[in-house]
């Protein structure tokens, strides 16, 4: 049974940082491409960042320069370090594993004064 469990969300002020984690089980984590997505209220889910099995990364324009995706294959975990957070980063953040299209349950990030 495949499980992706996100954590690390919370309520922070603009300019703050958060690190999200996603722990995977039931898959050979090291061979999967991992992605972070987010979904703001009333909006479609959007892709944020990806990291390939080989460690190559790519980011949405909204994340470039502020967010960093990384992985620890020994811990079956993918991270999203988010710096200089803005109110428009408020969303539920989901991790995704490909192939297979597996999703976690999401973690809420709220950026507000």
C-alpha positions in Angstrom: 0.0 0.0 0.0 1.4 3.3 -1.1 1.3 6.2 1.3 2.5 9.8 1.1 2.3 11.8 4.2 3.0 15.5 4.2 3.8 17.6 7.2 5.3 21.0 8.2 2.5 23.4 7.2 1.3 26.1 9.4 0.4 29.7 9.9 3.2 32.1 9.3 3.7 35.8 8.7 4.8 37.2 5.3 8.6 36.9 4.9 8.8 33.8 7.1 10.1 30.3 6.1 8.6 26.8 6.3 10.0 23.4 5.4 7.5 20.9 4.2 8.2 17.2 4.4 6.6 14.2 2.5 7.4 10.7 3.7 6.7 7.9 1.3 6.1 4.3 2.0 5.2 1.3 -0.2 7.3 2.5 -3.1 10.9 2.2 -4.1 11.3 5.9 -3.4 14.7 6.4 -5.0 13.4 5.7 -8.5 10.4 8.0 -8.3 10.2 11.6 -9.6 8.6 13.6 -6.7 6.6 16.8 -7.2 5.0 19.4 -5.0 1.7 20.9 -6.0 -0.5 23.4 -4.2 -4.2 24.4 -4.3 -5.4 27.7 -3.1 -9.1 28.2 -2.2 -11.2 28.5 -5.4 -8.3 27.7 -7.7 -7.0 24.8 -9.6 -4.2 22.7 -8.2 -0.9 23.9 -9.6 2.5 22.4 -9.9 5.2 24.0 -7.7 8.5 22.0 -8.0 9.9 18.6 -9.0 12.9 16.5 -8.3 13.9 13.6 -10.4 15.3 10.3 -9.3 18.7 11.6 -10.3 18.3 14.8 -8.3 17.5 17.2 -11.1 15.1 20.0 -10.1 12.7 22.3 -11.7 10.4 25.0 -10.4 7.3 27.0 -11.3 8.1 30.6 -11.9 6.2 31.5 -8.7 8.7 29.3 -6.7 12.0 30.1 -8.4 14.5 31.8 -6.1 12.4 31.3 -3.0 11.6 27.5 -2.8 14.0 24.6 -2.8 13.0 21.0 -3.3 15.3 18.2 -2.1 15.1 14.6 -1.3 16.7 12.1 1.2 16.4 8.7 -0.3 17.6 7.0 2.9 14.6 8.5 4.7 12.1 8.1 1.8 11.4 11.8 2.2 11.1 14.8 -0.1 11.3 18.3 1.2 10.2 21.8 0.1 12.0 24.6 1.8 10.0 27.8 1.3 11.5 31.1 2.1 10.2 34.7 1.8 6.7 33.5 2.0 3.9 35.7 0.6 0.2 35.7 1.2 -0.3 34.3 -2.3 1.6 31.2 -1.2 -1.4 30.3 1.0 -2.7 26.9 -0.2 -2.9 23.2 0.6 0.4 21.7 -0.5 0.5 18.2 -1.8 3.3 15.8 -2.8 3.0 13.5 -5.7 5.0 10.5 -6.8 5.4 9.4 -10.4 5.1 6.9 -12.0 1.8 5.9 -10.6 0.3 9.2 -9.7 0.3 8.8 -6.0 -0.8 11.7 -3.8 -0.6 12.7 -0.2 -3.4 14.2 1.8 -1.9 17.7 1.8 -0.7 20.1 4.4 -2.1 23.6 4.9 0.2 26.6 4.6 -1.3 30.0 5.5 0.7 33.2 5.1 -1.0 36.1 6.9 -0.5 38.9 9.3 
